[in-house]
């Protein structure tokens, strides 16, 4: 099963990083207010970055790694991979 690490941008320009097996479903969940509580008041969100992994463990490790970064570093990652969505 494929796993994805993704970053979405909220209407307030905030960034949220997560993992899922289905990105389109997860974005829909976030925008339908059934996603992460930390996005409350920041909807709608837009997908700005994604990476694919072959297992949940690797995806979760990468998610933790990205979540530890500063906003500046996350933006650099997003900008350097703009055409990969």
Buried (B, 14 or more C-beta within 10 A) or exposed (E): EEBBBBBBBBEEEBBBBBBBEEBEEBBEBBBEEEBBEEBEEBBEBEBBBBBEBEEEEBBBBBBEEBBEBEEEEBBEBBEEBEEEE
